[in-house]
């Protein structure tokens, strides 16, 4: 392959210089953060020996970086981005759980929110000048997360040092304190004796005691108000994938607990906007004491559930109105029955504390209700636009074009099946198959380059997932993948859900709705080039800082008194730049930053790699 650039013709532009300065500052600040907040042991950076990586694998070495005197300071984003001479500041320790778009102090200052509908719990990003522009530190005594599957049941207390849930939900077996650990027995508000028993009961209710949830056709579940996500964890033996979400509210840090356990989850809420998932994506929507007022506002939240359910999908409701006869629970139940009947949902089971409805496949009932002016039908039949910050609609959609309805194959066949959702966005079968094969080969090379045990990586985010090929190629590995489709790109998220995978829409001009230190591995394929040269409040520096916030400090912990912990981070960015940096040993040249280090030192090489890639893209484009 010939070179696509000429060093002699490369001109270093001012933008490149700015990014270089930012990179140097971030690297230095990361060193400093490791010194301030890391282990008391001397930090060390060691490239692990690996039989699969030859000495000449890298065609460029990261240059020595001069030391900076970084400061611990609460700094805010300037316009344009300004990196001080002493380097990027480290946020004060009290910001170790900083989630920019769920900042309670900022949201409290807003006067025009509909708090009766919980709009204040939605993602509301402050203007850039009111967002912190500093490196988020880990808490005191942060430890490398425990490996999956042990992490399903045990996590370090020091990593999520909040006792409120254990105090108020311990009797329901959400979480218990156990020495230096949090222990998750698998209970929940409506399944305090364990999620396994509850899941078996749901299987009996959906199959009339003849099977389980898998035989009922359930492959993907949306868990509303998930708590610490034990329901999701105990669905995994059935090979059922669950998108769990809950708000950042009084049940402090429930999503942080879920992510620390290695269970897929994100901060979100059913309030005034559509959830960031495509229509007809789930076979089941689950609510176990999820604290959602489904009966209010003419059932508009149930109509959002209807949008998300596939035909013949289940709505599982475990809450007091389904079984209690005191207070106002009978009135609420009557309203729920009226709303669901109007939408033509069928109540198929009501047992113990749970009621289950099924969304109809036949639209004749809905059309009749609409003709009687009892049900509003959505006018738009737009299947292309992403569900990103769209107001909730008090209507249901009719699938009038039956040719677009496709019976999905079994879970095992979905990953490689050619769906109509691919055809609708112009992807031919040959292109889809080529993409699948590419990522199978590429992921094999990734593991080879990383040289780590596969159990050392659990939480993965694909920041620009396209058709989900990267996640599909990892399907047999012990990881879960959050597939992100930027809402300004081709809407491929329906394809990802058709394949039995999970994901969300997002705009990388904003911080993601998750806690710091959520992911072991970030995969960014052709992402920066999409956002480069955009608006002033959406710079590459902003995206890089957000990546720093959500990636975990990982590697070999100096304290291995309970578990041995190793991690690696892969960044796969713009192809042209990686060809400069790395010998093309795989189908797609890539840059891998693999380190064994102590605590926060991960950011050192993580940012060196990212910055070099961006700079080379600017210089050699």
N, C-alpha and C positions, 0 to 999 in steps of 0.2 A: 504494500500500500504506500503510495507516495505521500509526501508531506503536504498538508493543506495550508501551511503557513511558512513564512520565511523570516528567520530571526533578523535578518538585515533590514527587512521592510517594516518590522514592528516598531511602532511609535508608542511610547508610554504617554498616555493621556492623563490630564489632571484627575479624572475620575479614578484611574488606576492607582494613582498616588494616594488619593483619599482612602481607598479601600485598603491599600497596603498599611497605611498608618492605623486604620481601624483594626486590622488584623494583628499588627504588632501590639497594639494597646490591649486587645482582648486576650492575647496570649499571655502578656505580662500580668494582666489582672487576674487571669485564671491561676497563674503561679501563686499570686498573692492571696487569692481566695483559699487555695489549698493550704497556705501557711497559716492563715487566720483561723479558718474554720475546720481544717482537716484533723487527721490524727496527730497525736503528739509525736509519733514516730517520724523520722526524717523521710520526706517524700522522695520517691524514686521512680524513674521512668525506665522501663526495661522492655525491649521488644522480645516477645517470647520466641523461643526456638520452635521451628515448625518444619517437619519434613517436606511439607507440601509447598513451602515458599523458598525459592532459591535466592542466593545472595544478590543476584542481579535483577530481582523482580522489579525493583523501583528504579526508574531512569532519572530520578531527580531526588535530592535530599533537601529537607527543610533546613534553611539557613539558621545559624545561631541568632538568637534574638537578644538585643540589649535589655538590661534590667531596667524596669521602671519603678518608681515609688508610688504605687497605687494607694488610694485612700478608701476608707469605708465612709460612704456618703450617700445620702438620698438625693440622687440626681434625676432630673426629668429630661425628656426628649426635647432637643432644640430644633429649630427650623432655620436653615438646613441642619442636618445631622452634624454635630460638632464633637469631636473626640479630644479631650484635653491633653496637653503635652505629657502629663504624668500618667496617662493611660485611663482606660475605662474604670470607673469607680465600682466598688463592691457595695451592694445594697446592705444596709444595716441588718443585723441578724433577725429582727422582728419581722422582716419581709420574706422569711424563708418559705412561706406558703402563699406567696403573691400570685393571684390570678387576675390579670389586668382587667378583663371584661366582666368580672364579678366582684368588683371592689365595693364593699358595702359602704364605705365612707363617701365615695363619689356618688353612688346610687341614692343614698339618703339625701343628698343635696338637690336631687331632681324633683321638681314639683308637679310635673305634668304626666306622671305615670299612673296607670290604672292599677293601683295596688289591690283592689278588690278582685282582680283577675290575675294577680301575681305577676304582673308585667315586670315588677322590680326584681324578679328572680331570673329573668331572661338575660341573655348575653347583651350587655350594654357597655360598649367600649368608650372610655373617655377620649377626648381629643388627644392627639399625639403629645401635645405639650403638657398634658396632665398624666401621662404614663411614665413610669419609671424607666430610666435608661441606665441601668446598672446591672451587674451580674448577681443573680439571686443565689444566696449561699444556702448550703444545707443546714439543718438544725444541729445543735450540739450533739455529739456522740452518734452521728449518722453512721449507719452500717450498710454495707452492700446487701441488697435484698436477698432473702433466702430463696433458693431455687425451687422452681416448680418440679414435681407436684407437692412437695412439702409445704410450699407457700400457700396452698389452698387452705391449710389449717393453722399455720403459724406464720406470724411476721414479727419483726423487731418492734418493740414498744417505742424505742427512741426514734424510729423513722416516722411514726404517726402518733405523736405523744398527746393523745386526747382521750380522756377517760369518760366523757359524758355518755357515749353510746353504751359502754360497759355498765355504767351506773343505771341508766334508764331502760336498757334493753337486755340486760344480762339474764333476767328471768325468762325471756323469750329465746335465749340461747343465740343471740346475734354474735356476741363477742364477750370473752372473759379474759381477765388478767391472769397471766401465768408466769411469774418471775419476770424475766427480761423480755418476755414474748406476749403477744396477743394471741389468744386461741379462739378459733372460729368453729364451734361445734356443728354448724350447718343449719341452725335454726332460723326462724323468722317470726314475725308477728302472728301469722296464721299457720305456722308449721314449726312450733317450738320444739316438737319431738324429732325434727329433722326434715330436710327438704326431700330426701329420698322417698319417705312415706307419702308426702304430699304429692310429689310428681307421679307416684304410682296411682294415687287416687284420681288425679287428673286424667291419667291414661284410661282408667276404668270408666270415668264419666264420659269421655269423648268416644269410646268404642263400645259402650254398653257392656262393659266387663269382658270384652273379648281380646283386648290387646293393650298396647302402651301408646305413648304420644307419637312414637315413630310410625307405628302401624296406622295411627290416625292421620298420617300425612304431614306431621309437623317437622320442618327442617330449620326454620328460622323464627326466632321469638323476639318480640320487643317487650322488655320488662320495664314497666313504668314505676318510678319511685322505688328503685331496686334495693335500697338499703346497702348492705355490704356485699350484695350480689351472690349470696349463697345459692339462690334458685338457679342462677346461671351456671355456677360451678358444678352443681349436681345434675344438670342436664347434659353435661359433656360426655358422660359414659354412654348416652344414647346418640351421640354424634349430632346433637342439636346445638346450633349456633345461636347465641343470644346477644343482642345489643341491649345493654343495661344502661339506664340513665336515671339520674336523680338531681334535684336542685342543690345548690349550695345554700342550705338553710339551717334551721335549728338542729337538725340531725347532723351535727358537725362532722365534716370530712368523711362522709360515708363513701363517696366516690374515691377518695384517696385511699381508704381502706381496701376497696375493691381492686384498684390498680396495684397496690402494694402486694396483694395476694396473687397477682398475675391473671386477673379476670378482666375481660374487655368491658370498659365502661367509660362514660363521659358525663360531664355536667350538662344538664339540659332540663327543661321544664315544659309542661303543657300549659300555656298561658294565653297569649294573644297571637302567636305566629305558628305557622306550620313547623313541624319538626324537620330537621335537615336530612330527611330520608325520602326516597322515591315512593310514588304510589304503588300499591299492590306488591309489597316487598316481604310481608311476613305472613306465615300461616297461623300465628298466634300473637295476640297482644295480651299481656298479663298484668293484672293489678292486684296485688295482695296488700291491702291496707295502705294504698299508695297516696292517700290524702288528696285525691283529685275530686272536685265537685262535678261529677259527670252529669248530674241532673240540672245544673244551672245553665242559663243563657241559651235556652231552647236546645240543649244537647249539642252545642257546637263542638265540644271536645270529643264526644262520641262520633261526630261526623269526621273529625280528623282521624280517629281510629279506623273508621270505615275507609278512608282514603288509603291508609297504610296496609289494610288487610287484603290478602288475595281472596278471590271468590272461594267460598267454602272455608274461609279462615275463622278461627275461634277468638272470641273475646272472653277471657277468664276474669271473673270478678269475685275476689274474696275479701269481704268487708261486712261490717255490722248490718247494713240495710238488707243484706241477703238472708239474714237469719234472725235478727233481733226484732222484738215487737214493742219495745219501749221507746221513750223519747219521740223524736220525729223520724225515726228510721222507717216505719211503714209508709209515711208520706213520700220519703225519698225513693223507696222501692217502687211505689206506684208510678212516680214520674219516670223512673228508669224503664219500667215496663212499657209505658206509653211511648217514650221516645224510640226505643228499640223496635217496638211493633210498627211504628210509623216508617222506620227504615227497612222494615221487612226482615229484620233479624229474627231467627228462631231460637227460643230458649229450649235447649236440648237436655239440660240437666241442672238440678239444684239439689245439692247434698251437703250435709254438715254446714260449713260456713261459706260455701262456694256456689256461684251460678255461672253457667257457660252458655253463651249464645253463638250462633253460626251466621256469618254473612252469606246472603243468597248468591247463587250463581245465575239463576234465572232472573232477568230484570223486569218481567211482566208485572210483578207485584209493585215494584217501585214506580213503574210508569202509571199504574192505576192510582197509586197514592198521589202522584204528581197531578194527574188529571182531576183529582178531587181537591186539589189545592191544599193538601195536607203535608206535602213534602216538596222542598225546593230542589230542583235539578241544576247542577252547575252548568253554566252556559259554555264555558271553555272546555274544549277537548284537547288542550295542549298537553302532549306527552313528552315534550322535548325540554321545556324550561325547567331548571332545577328548583327544588323547594328550598330556597334560600331567602330568609327574611320576608316571606310572603304572609300577609295577614290570614288568619283562619277564615274559612268560608263556611257559612251556614247553609250548606247544600251537600248533596251527594252526587257522584258522577255515575252516569250510565255508560256501560260498555256496549255501545250500539254496534260497533264494528266487530263482529265476532271473529273476523279473520285475524285480528291482532291478539286474540286470546290463544295462548299456547299452553297445552298441558305439559307441565315440567317433568322431566325424567327423575329417577331416583337420585338421592344425594350423591352417590358414588359416581354417577354419570354426568352430573351437572357441570363439573369443572371443565370438561372438554366439549360439551354439547354446543351446537350452533343455534343460538336463540334468535327469535324475531326482533328482539331489542337490538341485536347487532345489525340486522338487516335495515332497521329503521334509521340507523345513523351511518349507513353506507359502508359497512365493513363486510367484505366478501368472505365466504368460508375459507378460501385459501389464505387470506391475510390473517384471519383469526388463528388458523392452525400454525402458520409460520410464527406468529407472536407467542403461542403456547410453547412451541419447541424452543424458541429463543430463550424464554425465561427458565425453562427446565435446565437447559445447558448453563445458563448464566448463574442460576442459584447454586448449581453444583460447583461452579468455579468460586463463587463467594465463600462457601464453606471451606473449600480447599485453601483459599487465601487467608481466611480468618484463623484457621488452625486451632479452633476451640471446640470444646464439647457442645453439642447442640442444646443440651439442657442449660447451658450458661446464658442463653438468651430466651426471653419469654415474651415481653411486651414489644411489639413491633409496629411502627407506623410507616406506611407508604404514602409519602406526602403528595404524590402525583400518580395515582394508581392506574390511570388509563382503563384497560379492560380487566384489571385484576390479575394479570398473568404472573406477576411476582408473588402475590399471595397464593395463587393456585399451585405454583411450583413448590411452595413451602407447606402445602396441606398435610403432608405426612410427618412433618416435624413438630416438636412440642412447643409451638408458638401460637399466639393469636395475632392477627393483623388488623389494624385500623386502616382501612383503605380510604384515603381522602381524594375526592375529586374537586378541584378548584371550580367554583361556580362560573368562572369566566372561560372555562375550557369546554370542549365537547362533553355533553352530558352522558357519561358512560356509567354512572352509578347504577342505573337499572340493570345493566349487563352484569355488574358485580354481584348484585343481589340475586339475579337469575342463576348465577353460578353457585349459589349457596354460600357466598361470602358476605362480609359485613363492612360497612363504611358509612361515611358522612360527607355531605357537602361542606365546603369551607372556603373562606377567602383569606389567603395568606397575607393580605394587607392588614389583617387583624390577628391578635393572639388567639390561640385555640382554647376551647373551654375544657381545660384540664388543669390539674395541679402541677407544680414543679416536680421534676424527677419522676415522670410517668413512664418513660419508654427506655428500653435497653438499646434499641436500634432504630435509627431513622434512615429511611431510604428515599433519596430525592433524585428522581430521574427527569431530566429536562425541566426542572422547576424554575431555577433562577433566571434562565433566559426568557421565560414567560413574563416575569415581573420586572426585569431590568428595564430601566428607562421609563418607568411608570410615574405616577403622581408623587408629589413631594412627600406626602405622609405615608408612602408605601415604598420604602427603600430596601435594598438588599440588606443593609445593616439591620433594619428592623426584623427582617425574617431570620437573619443569623442570630440575633439576640433572643428571639423566641425559640429557636432550636436549642440554644443554650439552656433556656429555662426548663424545657420539657424533657431533655435528655437526662438520664441518670448518671451520677458519678459511679463509675464501675471499674472493676478490675480485681486485683488480688488484695484482699483486706489483710492488714497486719494482724488482725484479731480473728483467728479461725477456731475459736473455742467450741463452736457448735457445728458450723457448716463451712466447707471450702467453697469459695465464691470467685469465679472468674468471669470476665465479660469482654466483649469486643464490640466495636462500633464500625459499621460500614456506611460510607457515603458514596453514592454513585450519582455523579452530577453530569455536567455537559460533556458529551462525547469528545468534542474537539479538544477541550482542555485536558481531559484525562489521557488522551493520546500523547500529549506532551509529557505528562508526569509519569506514566506507567507503561512498562513493556506490555504489548498486547498479547497476553497469555490466554485470553478468553475471547468469546465472541464480541463482547463489548469491553473495551479497555476501561479500567476502573481504578480508583484510588481508594485504598483501604487504610484506615488508621486503626491499628490494633495495638493496644497497650495493656500492660499489667501495671497498675499504679495504685496509689492510695487516695481514696475519697475523691475530692473535687479536682484532682489533677487531670482527670479525663478531658477537661475543657482545653487544656494546653494544645495537644495535638489535634483534637477535634476542630478547633478553630484555625489552627495552622493549615490544615487540609482544606477546609472550606474556603478560607480567604485566598489561598493560592489558586484554587480552581476559578473563583470569580475573577481574580486579577488577570489570569491568563485568558479567560474568556474576553475580558475587556481589551486586552492588548492584542490578541491574535485574531480577533473576530474580523 
